[in-house]
Amino acid sequence: MADDLVDGEPGAVARLRAVDEELRGRREDRRRAAALRELIARYVEDYGDG
């Protein structure tokens, strides 16, 4: 997914945001989910505007 984002593939940001939304609702392993959400936020910030 990261390669798709860097390559500017249409829909990559939407897929990443969908994963972020899924992680928000995760009850188990919150620390790992939080770390992944931070990474996702950086990717969206860096590549989200295409």
Order of alpha helices (4+ residues) and beta strands (2+ residues): alpha-alpha-alpha
